[in-house]
Structures are given as structure tokens and as C-alpha cells.
Amino acid sequence: MKKMLSITFLLLCSKVLFCSTPIGFLDAIDNSLLVTGWSLDAAAPLTNLTIHFYANAPAGSPGSVFIGSTLANYPRPDVNSATGYSGNHGFRWRIPTNLITPCRLAIYAYGIDPHGVNNKLLNNSPIETPYLEGQISASAGGYPIVLKANSKFAGGIYSLTWNGVEFIDAADHGRELQTASSFYSSYSPPSWTAECYNPTEAGNHGDGSGGCTSSELLSFSTAGYILQTTTQMAFYSNSSAPTGSCPSPINGYTILSNHIMSKTVTIGIPGMAHAIKYEVSHSVPSDEANLAMGQFEVVTGYMPSSFNTFWRFNQGNSTLTNVTNEPDNEAGRPIILAKSSGDYAMGVYCPAIGQAATNGYGQFSFGSTNKWNLVQRIPNIFAGQTYNFTAYICVGSLENVRVTMAQLVANYPN
């Protein structure tokens, strides 16, 4: 339909001498943020026009932001055929990743008059950007593991499926497969509760279930079975969006932190198709003052309430212990969360856990959602330092997860 509108507009305009110049059409923005369209000047049809892009409002209007430019120099045979003009007049421009958060943008495209007389808002402007989307996939046990991430959650993984079953809740910006951290000015006891100074990948508590994130997605790429992202994390609590566990956030009204986290997620490792390697780096700002302890929630999985059975993996003999009826806690044995049938389960293992009593695997039940996490605490954090962590997430049936954890322990012991 858009191409038909484009060609119809083009035919009408090319046959009327007083038609505004430049002419053109903003065709589409895909979920990789590639912007496409065409523009030409009927008075100078061999000239490749410059295209300017503005966000939020038309150029010159309050709130309008210039975000980039490109040349209309790609071949568009359909344009040549419809107008009778030769030359290359199509454009392709990708919106920079760091511009698409916190919210989706309305994009206005302008053909720039080479004579400086009449810049033209291209027909079909504006178009609202979709979320930047990416997914990776690999087979495990005859079924695909599929991970999906997008800009709505600043790169946080909002979907993980195996055999078509969803393992992630993702009801709001706090419930993804994601990374978070907390920092303290005193170590023992911690100077405040965790959410009082809590950079979080997917966003701020106030983002709720909405379409915007307070975190900033800086880079995003997928290739085959590997996902890579970099995110400037928002504080989960601030004075405009306090949480129940933290009515008075340490960061006050500041929402966007200066803490940067990057991750590389790889589905499958040699001989272990049900394992997902989860590598995280956390860069502490050079001006960070709360350095007595860094509590790194390396990876957390919020799962639907149908995953209602908790298990602990016993590394000594590769057996499982049902701990469903235990209260919320953190322990040194790897944690697994499964459906009661045992057909679907997800757990996490980290070789670094067990080396210090301050590290552990958490299990939490909230009624509508259940959570596991992997926590590493480091005393005496250094400002300006980057801290690196590696975890292994296991997905499949409960038996698949048990066997994979046994393999991981054998290959990557504590």
C-alpha cells in the first residue's frame, strides 16, 4: 500500500509544473531501525539530494531534534520508471541505537532543496519507529531455544522459549532475564536496602508496564546464536518512583545512572546444547562514591507462576533436592525453577559461587511470578573499574538441566 501511495504521488507530482520541489516519500522504518524512501528535485533530476531527519516534531517546532542526514543515492528503478527521470534517488539510513531510548520516536524526513529555496517534508512523514528487535536461536534436544531482546527493555531479554514454551514473565521493566546491581557506602551491615541504589538494565520502577525505558541502550547486535548489548542503566528506584523496599532512594530524583553494563549471550557450548553462556561486564563510574560493596545481580530470571517448583543442584553427586517449601533465601547450591511436571525447567550455575560466603543463588516466590538469581558481592569496589562475570543458564526439561549442570561442574568447577 505504501509503495502504491508513493508511486501515485510521484506520477501526479511529476506531471504538474508547479509541483513543490523536492518531491519524495518516506517509505518505512523496519525493526532494525533502517529508514528507507526516496527524494528528487524535478528541476535538477540528476542531483542526489541530502535528506535530513528530525525526531519528535517537524523541523523548527518546539521539541524537534535533528538526528542525522544521508544522501538519496541508492538505485530505485520504480522511481525512475514512474517519473521518467534517471539517476539514483533512493535513501537508506539507520537510526543510531543510542537515540531510540527512552521511547519510540516519530521520524520526520525532509528533502533538502539544492537551491536552498524550499526544503520539503517528504510524503508519509512522520513514521513512528518500531522497537529495535533481535533474536538468537539454536537447537537443544530437538527443539529450538529462542531468546528475544529489544529496545523497550534497553536490551534486557524479554522472551526465552524452548519447545515453544515461554520461560520469562516480562510483565514490567523489572521482570526480564536481566542484570542489576547495588552499591553501598558501608559493608557490614549494608548501609541501605538493595533497591535504594540499584542500577537496573531494563529500566526504572516508574516505567511499569509501559513502552518506554529509563535506561539507555547504547549498542545492540545479534548474529546466529550470539546476542551482544551495552546499556547505561537506570536506577530502579528514585524519589519519583520509590519502591516498597526503598521509600527514600539514595540517588534522589536522578533516574539514569552512569553505570554501564555490557553482555554477551551465547546459546549452546560444545557438548552442552542446553547451556546458555551469559557474560557480563559492569563498568563503575569514575566518580562513584558508594564503594564499600558492590552487589552484582549478574543475571536474574523472572518466570511465570506456572514454574512453581524450586530445586537445588547438589554438586557432589549431581542429584536434586526439592526446596519448594523453603522460605525465600540465598544459598551456595545452584538453583533450578521448574514446572511441577518436570517437562520444563531453567536453572543457573556459576563457577565463582562457592568461593566466598558472600555469593549465592537466590530463590523467591511472589505469587504472580517466581524468581531465581545469581548474586556476587565484592567488597572495596574501585571507581572507574570494570568487573566481569560469567554464568551458565540451563534450559530444557528438569532432567536436561540436571545433566547439563553436572557437565558444567565437571568442565568449569568452582
Secondary structure, 3 states (H helix, E strand, C coil): CHHHHHHHHHHHHHCCCCCCCCEEEEEEECCCCEEEEEEECCCCCCCCCEEEEEECCCCCCCCCEEEEEEECCECCHHHHHHHCCCCCCEEEEECCHHHCCCCCCEEEEEEECCCCCCCEECECCCEECCCCEEEEEEEECCEEEEEEEEHHHCCCEEEEEECCEECCCCCCCCCCEEEEEEEECCCCCCCCCHHHCCEECCCCHHHCCCCCCCCEEEEEEEECCEEEEEEEEEECCECCECECCECCCCCCCCCEEEEEEEEEEEEEECCEEEEEEEEEEEECCCCCCCCCEEEEEEEEEEEECCCCEEEEEECCCCEEEECCCCCCEEECCCEEEECCCCCCEEEEECCCCCCCCCCEEEEEECCCEEEEEEEEEEECCCCCCEEEEEEEEEEECHHHHHHHHHHHHHHCCC
